[in-house]
Amino acid sequence: MTIATIKGSIAAQREQLLNHALYNDIKSIEDLRHFMESHVYAVWDFMSLLKALQNKLTCTSVPWLPVGNPQMRYLINEIVLAEETDINIRGERLSHFEMYVEAMKDLGANTGAIQAFIDDVIATQNIFVSIKKSRLHDNIKAFLDFTFRVIDRGNPHEIAAAFTFGREELIPSMFTEILRNFRTNFPKANLDSLIYYFERHIELDADEHGPMAMEMIESLCGEDPVKWKEAEEISKLALEKRIGLWDAIHQNILHEDLASI
């Protein structure tokens, strides 16, 4: 099996995501706020996938030891550097999650729920308990639960598959669709921070992080057909959970629109 085989296997789910009805139904600033208030959980849990890979593929303990493959260490640390300490629209160092939260605040979206969720994660010290007790839509819970189940199993090739095909490879095309919608429906709105966030992700993931992530998959799966098959299954599940997330956000927006009529 190869990268091309996995891409072929997930093509239907990928196409479904890129053509999801959600994009065209974000028609008002209020709709956009609802989108961000749910999407932020995917922005947040992405960082845990990334840090899990860093923990698996590099040395993050003391005393330091030369763990694993130097090229793999470089790949993952390069991605961590950009995702955890990038430059925001004002030239300040922030993680992409913090940049997204800033963009939410600029648009008047509610950031209290995601902060309360993070506070609960800190308090419980158990992500699965926090997900279960939250008042999030079931599809958002399933999306988060999937991410952390993959991390909890601890198989680097599976974590890398969820990271690569569920996020890095998908994001440039998906975010391009989202940006096209924003520019059509909100030509006069001040979306500078949000557009900068999306454009930054498109730039990094298409030109740098995406190819690096593909190289990581190939290295981790090697010549092992079992690992390639598991990577394929995780990739497909990751996209299905993202479809579920988009469905949940779409339903919420439609419900709010109908409630206001």
PyMOL commands that set and color helices and strands:
alter all, ss='L'
color gray80, all
select helices_A, chain A and resi 3-9+11-18+23-25+29-57+70-84+96-106+112-124+127-133+138-153+156-168+171-185+192-221+225-259
alter helices_A, ss='H'
color red, helices_A
select strands_A, chain A and resi 86-87+93-94
alter strands_A, ss='S'
color yellow, strands_A
deselect
rebuild
show_as cartoon
